[in-house]
């Protein structure tokens, strides 16, 4: 039990009895004592009282307060409520000897009078009064209701929204560019997506009867294009045709796919919202742009193809030095010759000749031929090829481990950091010189002081910019370190003159090597066996 105090009225005097704590209880609080006495308008000697309260931690004490007596004091309490109005506590003070005890109903009525409209713990209060109170201790007697927070709405899709399929090898060693499952077909009546609505949660209530709103939840709605119907409750998308389904910028689209025989003078350039299928060829100088996939069953000549998703070319590309392919997904082609190909996904082909390939993941050159000869091939993760380079000594460059866009950003940051650092040094030299002049007693005009203040602010701003740029530079460099496993794998032969670059190091192959892998070890490009 905690230590406690009570008033004593006898022989025409008023005193206070200080009872020490038992069984590890807390000692009497001097603030409780002085606050109580002040509320009763009882005069006391501060110094004597303070000393007695300290001593009461070990033994019972009695302190004379006034040489007059008053009526016995009833048991009372101190009421406190938390700033958020969610919890109320009472701390009981013992009655004076001969004073009356409170009862549970009295306290409950008091709480209501104090404005507590919700959360009074009636059963708890009655249990407190059913046994001897522990004075000098806070009891929770009222508790508000916390709001129940809800959940955000979300959408469940019933088709694959992530196209990562890679071409497979046939039994004869050629690559099957058709069985990729990158095109998501749907049938009429198929459920495409469901909206799981938000749960708004439940309001809470403070002790004073104030409603407490739960946190706001994110709502969602189904976005869709043509050939789709939505259920009456606006929670389900259903296809009205058999076709191709895809997710583009959070909207579901179903199309029959734009199908043309050839891209030539008869069609002109194509710019389509969905996917495009060309049954024949794409002729020189024409363009095909699609937000979905582009699939060409014939040959692409010196043309430009841009797809938001994958580019699939069954018979290959002869770019004639002016053709280009750009895909937000993967590029898959029978062969690539004299073309620039850039993919956010992987690039796969059976052969590559005098082309420039750039992939943010990997380059896979497989099949009967499986060679890269001439030009360059750059991938963040890996380049996997059967034959690399040319026995005729043509320049072939293979680079892995670095995203070209990150390399450019690193150079920009380094230049900016150096520029800002030089300006900071110039500013600091002026500030140091100014500080010395002031220390020597040189008086400065208001204009000079204003200029100095401008330099101080500029120094702070430029220091902040340098700090932010350094942090970004470290993050990018950390990403580059994350590509430490980048490699070039050659499953047959790599010819002399081929240049292998991994991150910031490179090597030129001096003699023919077979069945090898190139990795970065100890700051150098090393060759290992497969």
C-alpha positions in Angstrom: 0.0 0.0 0.0 1.2 3.5 -0.8 1.9 6.0 2.0 -1.0 8.3 2.9 -1.9 11.1 5.3 -5.0 12.1 7.3 -5.9 15.0 9.5 -6.2 14.8 13.3 -8.5 17.1 15.4 -8.0 16.8 19.1 -7.4 19.0 22.2 -8.2 22.1 20.2 -5.4 21.5 17.7 -5.2 20.3 14.1 -2.4 18.0 13.0 -1.6 15.6 10.2 -0.7 12.0 10.5 1.8 10.7 7.9 1.6 6.9 7.4 4.6 5.2 5.6 4.1 2.9 2.6 4.1 -0.9 3.0 5.1 -3.8 0.8 7.0 -1.7 -1.8 4.3 1.0 -2.1 5.1 4.6 -3.0 5.9 7.2 -0.4 3.7 10.2 0.3 3.9 13.0 -2.3 4.6 16.4 -0.7 2.6 18.0 -3.5 -0.4 15.9 -2.6 -0.1 17.1 1.0 0.3 20.8 0.4 -2.4 20.8 -2.3 -4.8 19.1 0.1 -4.0 21.4 3.0 -4.4 24.5 0.8 -7.8 23.3 -0.4 -8.9 23.1 3.2 -7.5 26.5 4.1 -5.2 25.0 6.8 -2.1 26.9 7.7 1.2 25.0 8.1 4.9 25.4 8.5 6.5 24.4 5.2 9.9 23.5 6.5 8.6 21.2 9.3 6.1 19.6 7.0 8.6 18.9 4.3 11.0 17.3 6.8 8.2 15.2 8.2 7.0 14.0 4.8 10.6 12.9 4.0 10.9 11.1 7.3 7.5 9.4 6.8 9.0 7.2 4.2 10.4 5.1 7.0 8.1 5.6 10.0 4.7 7.1 11.0 4.9 10.8 11.8 2.5 13.3 13.3 2.9 17.0 12.6 1.1 19.9 14.4 -0.4 22.3 11.9 -2.6 24.8 13.7 -3.5 25.5 17.4 -7.2 25.3 16.5 -9.6 22.6 15.6 -12.1 22.2 12.8 -14.9 19.8 12.0 -13.8 16.3 10.8 -13.0 16.1 7.1 -14.8 13.5 4.9 -12.9 11.2 2.6 -12.4 13.1 -0.7 -10.5 12.8 -4.0 -8.5 14.6 -6.6 -9.9 14.4 -10.1 -7.7 14.5 -13.3 -8.6 14.1 -17.0 -6.0 13.5 -19.8 -5.6 16.2 -22.4 -7.3 14.1 -25.1 -10.4 13.7 -22.8 -10.1 9.9 -23.1 -9.2 8.9 -19.5 -10.2 10.2 -16.1 -8.5 9.3 -12.8 -9.2 9.9 -9.2 -6.8 9.9 -6.2 -8.5 9.4 -2.9 -7.5 11.3 0.3 -8.2 9.6 3.6 -10.8 11.2 6.0 -9.6 12.7 9.2 -10.0 10.6 12.3 -13.7 10.4 12.8 -14.5 11.7 9.3 -17.0 10.0 7.0 -16.2 7.7 4.0 -17.5 8.4 0.5 -19.6 5.9 -1.4 -19.6 4.7 -5.0 -22.8 6.5 -6.0 -21.4 9.7 -4.7 -18.4 9.5 -6.9 -20.4 8.4 -10.0 -22.8 11.4 -9.5 -19.8 13.7 -9.1 -18.3 12.5 -12.4 -21.5 13.2 -14.2 -21.6 16.7 -12.7 -18.1 17.2 -13.9 -19.3 16.7 -17.5 -18.3 13.0 -18.0 -21.0 11.8 -20.4 -19.5 8.6 -21.7 -17.3 5.8 -20.5 -17.8 5.9 -16.7 -16.5 2.6 -15.3 -19.3 1.9 -12.9 -18.4 -1.7 -12.1 -14.8 -0.7 -11.5 -15.8 2.1 -9.2 -18.0 -0.2 -7.2 -15.2 -2.7 -6.8 -12.9 0.1 -5.6 -15.4 1.0 -2.9 -16.1 -2.6 -2.0 -12.7 -2.9 -0.4 -10.3 -0.6 1.5 -8.9 2.1 -0.8 -5.2 2.5 -1.6 -4.7 6.2 -0.9 -2.1 8.2 -2.8 -2.8 6.1 -6.0 -4.5 7.1 -9.2 -7.6 4.9 -10.2 -8.9 4.9 -13.7 -12.7 5.6 -13.3 -13.7 6.6 -16.8 -12.4 5.7 -20.3 -13.4 6.9 -23.7 -13.9 4.7 -26.8 -11.1 4.9 -29.3 -12.2 5.0 -33.0 -11.8 1.8 -35.0 -9.8 2.6 -38.1 -10.9 1.1 -41.3 -9.1 -0.3 -44.4 -8.4 1.1 -47.8 -10.2 -0.2 -50.9 -8.3 -2.3 -53.4 -8.7 -4.0 -56.7 -8.2 -7.7 -57.4 -7.3 -8.5 -61.0 -8.1 -11.9 -62.5 -5.5 -11.8 -65.3 -1.7 -11.6 -65.3 -0.6 -7.9 -65.1 3.1 -8.7 -65.1 4.5 -10.1 -68.3 7.8 -11.8 -67.6 7.6 -14.9 -69.9 10.8 -15.8 -71.8 11.1 -17.7 -75.1 11.6 -21.5 -74.9 13.8 -23.7 -77.0 12.4 -26.2 -79.4 13.8 -29.8 -79.7 15.7 -28.8 -82.8 17.5 -26.0 -80.9 15.6 -23.1 -82.4 13.7 -20.6 -80.2 9.9 -20.7 -80.0 8.8 -17.1 -80.2 5.1 -17.8 -80.3 4.4 -19.8 -77.1 5.3 -17.0 -74.7 2.0 -16.4 -72.9 2.7 -12.7 -72.9 -0.7 -11.9 -74.5 -3.5 -12.2 -71.9 -6.5 -13.6 -73.7 -10.0 -13.4 -72.3 -13.4 -14.9 -73.2 -16.7 -13.2 -73.4 -18.2 -13.2 -69.9 -14.9 -13.5 -68.1 -14.6 -11.6 -64.8 -11.6 -9.3 -65.2 -11.4 -7.4 -61.9 -13.2 -6.9 -58.6 -13.3 -3.9 -56.4 -13.0 -4.7 -52.7 -14.6 -1.6 -51.1 -13.1 0.4 -48.3 -14.1 -0.2 -44.7 -14.8 3.3 -43.2 -14.2 2.1 -39.6 -16.2 3.2 -36.6 -16.4 6.4 -34.7 -15.2 6.6 -31.1 -16.3 8.9 -28.3 -14.5 11.0 -25.7 -15.5 11.2 -22.1 -17.1 14.5 -22.8 -19.4 13.0 -25.5 -17.4 14.2 -28.5 -17.5 11.9 -31.5 -14.0 10.8 -32.7 -13.6 10.2 -36.4 -11.5 7.3 -37.6 -8.7 8.0 -40.1 -9.6 8.6 -43.6 -9.5 5.6 -45.9 -8.6 5.5 -49.5 -11.4 4.9 -51.9 -11.0 3.2 -55.3 -13.0 2.8 -58.4 -12.8 0.5 -61.4 -11.4 2.1 -64.5 -12.0 0.5 -67.8 -12.3 1.0 -71.6 -14.5 -0.4 -74.3 -15.8 -4.0 -74.5 -16.2 -4.2 -70.8 -19.4 -3.9 -68.6 -19.6 -3.2 -64.9 -21.9 -4.9 -62.4 -24.9 -3.0 -60.9 -23.0 -2.5 -57.7 -20.0 -1.1 -59.5 -17.6 -3.8 -58.0 -17.0 -6.2 -60.9 -15.7 -5.8 -64.5 -16.8 -8.4 -67.1 -15.6 -8.7 -70.6 -18.2 -8.4 -73.3 -16.0 -9.8 -76.1 -13.4 -12.5 -76.5 -10.1 -10.7 -77.0 -7.0 -9.4 -75.3 -7.0 -7.9 -71.8 -4.3 -5.7 -70.3 -3.8 -3.2 -67.6 -2.5 0.2 -68.7 -2.1 3.0 -66.2 -4.6 1.5 -63.7 -7.3 1.0 -66.4 -8.5 -2.3 -67.7 -8.7 -2.6 -71.5 -10.1 -5.3 -73.7 -9.6 -5.2 -77.4 -9.8 -7.5 -80.4 -6.2 -6.2 -81.2 -5.6 -4.1 -84.2 -4.7 -6.5 -87.0 -3.1 -5.5 -90.3 -1.5 -7.5 -93.1 1.5 -5.2 -93.6 2.6 -1.8 -92.5 3.3 0.1 -95.8 1.8 2.7 -98.0 -1.7 1.1 -97.7 -1.8 1.7 -93.9 0.7 4.5 -93.2 2.1 4.9 -89.7 0.2 3.2 -86.9 -0.4 4.7 -83.5 -2.8 2.5 -81.4 -4.0 2.6 -77.8 -4.0 -1.2 -77.4 -1.9 -3.9 -79.1 -1.0 -4.3 -82.8 -0.6 -7.5 -84.7 1.1 -7.4 -88.1 0.5 -10.6 -90.1 3.1 -9.6 -92.7 6.0 -7.1 -92.7 6.8 -3.6 -91.5 8.4 -1.8 -94.4 11.2 0.8 -94.4 10.6 4.2 -93.0 7.2 3.4 -91.4 6.4 3.6 -87.7 4.3 1.4 -85.4 3.5 2.7 -82.0 1.3 0.9 -79.4 0.6 1.2 -75.7 0.3 -2.5 -75.5 2.3 -5.2 -77.4 3.5 -5.1 -81.0 3.6 -8.6 -82.7 5.0 -8.9 -86.2 4.8 -12.3 -87.9 7.0 -11.3 -90.8 10.1 -9.1 -91.1 10.8 -5.5 -89.9 13.0 -3.5 -92.2 14.3 0.0 -91.6 11.3 1.0 -89.4 10.6 2.4 -86.0 8.6 0.3 -83.5 7.7 1.6 -80.0 5.6 -0.4 -77.6 4.4 0.2 -74.0 4.8 -3.5 -73.4 6.5 -6.2 -75.5 7.8 -6.3 -79.1 7.7 -9.7 -80.7 9.1 -10.2 -84.3 8.8 -13.7 -85.6 11.2 -13.5 -88.6 13.6 -10.8 -87.5 14.8 -7.2 -88.1 17.1 -5.7 -90.8 17.3 -2.1 -89.6 19.5 -0.9 -92.4 21.3 1.4 -89.9 18.1 3.5 -89.3 15.7 1.1 -87.7 14.9 1.2 -84.0 12.9 -0.8 -81.4 11.8 0.6 -78.1 9.8 -1.5 -75.6 8.5 -0.8 -72.1 8.6 -4.6 -71.7 10.7 -7.2 -73.6 12.0 -7.4 -77.1 12.0 -10.8 -78.8 13.1 -11.2 -82.4 14.4 -14.1 -84.7 17.4 -11.9 -85.6 18.6 -8.3 -85.1 20.7 -6.7 -87.8 21.9 -3.1 -88.0 19.2 -1.9 -85.5 19.1 -0.1 -82.2 17.0 -2.0 -79.6 16.1 -0.6 -76.2 14.0 -2.6 -73.7 13.0 -2.0 -70.0 12.8 -5.8 -69.8 15.0 -8.4 -71.5 16.1 -8.8 -75.1 16.1 -12.2 -76.7 17.2 -13.3 -80.2 18.9 -16.1 -82.1 21.6 -13.8 -83.6 22.7 -10.1 -83.5 24.8 -8.4 -86.2 26.2 -4.8 -86.1 23.4 -3.6 -83.7 23.2 -1.6 -80.5 21.3 -3.4 -77.7 20.3 -1.9 -74.4 18.4 -3.8 -71.7 17.6 -2.8 -68.1 17.6 -6.5 -67.2 19.3 -9.1 -69.4 20.2 -10.1 -73.0 19.7 -13.7 -74.1 21.1 -14.8 -77.5 20.2 -18.4 -78.0 19.3 -20.9 -80.7 21.3 -22.6 -83.5 23.5 -19.6 -84.2 23.3 -17.6 -80.9 26.0 -15.0 -81.8 26.6 -11.3 -81.2 29.0 -9.9 -83.8 29.9 -6.2 -84.1 28.1 -3.3 -82.4 27.4 -3.2 -78.6 25.2 -5.0 -76.1 24.5 -3.4 -72.7 22.5 -5.0 -69.9 22.2 -4.3 -66.2 22.2 -7.9 -65.0 23.7 -10.2 -67.6 24.5 -11.0 -71.3 24.1 -14.7 -72.2 25.4 -15.7 -75.6 26.6 -18.7 -77.5 29.3 -16.9 -79.6 30.7 -13.4 -78.9 32.7 -11.3 -81.3 33.9 -12.0 -84.8 36.8 -14.1 -86.1 37.4 -11.2 -88.5 38.2 -8.9 -85.6 35.3 -6.6 -85.8 34.6 -4.3 -82.8 32.2 -5.9 -80.4 31.5 -4.3 -77.0 29.5 -6.0 -74.2 28.7 -4.0 -71.0 26.9 -5.3 -67.9 26.4 -4.0 -64.4 25.5 -0.4 -65.1 22.2 1.3 -66.1 23.3 3.9 -68.7 20.7 6.4 -67.2 22.3 6.0 -63.8 25.8 6.6 -65.2 24.6 9.9 -66.7 23.0 10.9 -63.4 26.2 10.1 -61.5 28.1 12.4 -63.8 25.6 15.2 -63.4 25.7 14.9 -59.6 29.5 14.9 -59.4 29.7 18.0 -61.6 27.0 19.8 -59.5 28.7 18.8 -56.2 32.0 20.1 -57.4 30.4 23.4 -58.6 28.6 24.0 -55.3 31.6 23.0 -53.2 33.8 25.6 -55.0 31.2 28.3 -54.4 30.9 27.3 -50.7 34.7 27.6 -50.4 34.6 31.1 -51.9 31.7 32.2 -49.6 33.5 30.8 -46.5 36.7 32.6 -47.3 34.7 35.9 -47.4 32.9 35.0 -44.1 36.2 34.1 -42.4 37.8 37.4 -43.5 34.7 39.3 -42.3 34.9 37.6 -38.9 38.5 38.6 -38.5 37.7 42.3 -39.3 34.9 42.3 -36.8 37.3 40.8 -34.2 39.7 43.6 -34.9 37.1 46.2 -34.3 36.3 47.2 -37.8 32.8 48.6 -38.1 30.6 47.6 -41.0 27.9 49.5 -42.7 24.3 48.2 -42.8 24.7 47.3 -46.5 27.8 45.3 -45.7 26.1 43.5 -42.8 23.1 42.7 -45.1 25.5 41.3 -47.7 27.2 39.1 -45.1 23.8 37.8 -44.0 23.0 37.0 -47.7 26.3 35.0 -47.9 25.4 33.1 -44.7 22.0 32.1 -46.1 23.6 31.2 -49.4 26.2 29.1 -47.6 23.5 27.2 -45.7 21.4 26.6 -48.9 24.4 25.4 -50.9 25.5 23.1 -48.1 22.0 21.6 -48.0 22.1 21.1 -51.8 25.5 19.4 -51.5 24.3 17.1 -48.7 21.2 16.1 -50.7 23.3 15.5 -53.9 25.8 13.4 -51.9 23.0 11.3 -50.4 21.5 10.7 -53.9 24.9 9.8 -55.2 25.5 7.3 -52.4 22.1 5.8 -53.1 22.8 5.4 -56.8 26.3 4.0 -56.1 24.7 1.6 -53.7 22.4 0.4 -56.5 25.4 -0.1 -58.7 27.0 -2.2 -56.0 23.8 -4.2 -55.9 24.6 -5.4 -59.4 27.8 -7.0 -58.2 26.6 -10.3 -59.7 26.5 -8.9 -63.2 28.2 -11.2 -65.7 28.8 -12.1 -69.3 28.3 -15.8 -70.2 29.7 -17.3 -73.4 28.5 -20.9 -74.1 30.9 -21.5 -77.0 33.6 -19.0 -78.1 34.6 -15.4 -77.6 36.8 -14.0 -80.3 39.9 -11.7 -79.9 39.2 -8.0 -80.0 35.9 -8.3 -78.1 35.7 -5.8 -75.2 34.0 -6.8 -71.9 33.0 -4.1 -69.5 31.6 -4.8 -66.0 30.7 -1.7 -64.0 33.7 0.6 -64.1 36.3 -1.9 -65.3 36.9 -3.5 -68.6 39.1 -5.9 -70.5 39.8 -6.7 -74.2 40.0 -10.3 -75.1 43.4 -11.1 -76.6 42.9 -14.7 -77.7 40.0 -17.0 -78.4 38.3 -18.4 -75.3 35.6 -21.0 -74.9 32.9 -22.0 -72.5 33.6 -19.1 -70.1 32.0 -16.5 -67.9 33.3 -13.0 -67.2 32.8 -11.5 -63.8 34.2 -8.6 -61.7 36.6 -9.8 -59.1 38.8 -7.4 -57.0 38.4 -4.5 -59.3 39.2 -6.5 -62.5 37.3 -8.4 -65.1 38.1 -12.1 -64.6 37.3 -15.1 -66.7 36.0 -18.3 -65.1 34.9 -21.6 -66.5 31.2 -22.5 -66.9 
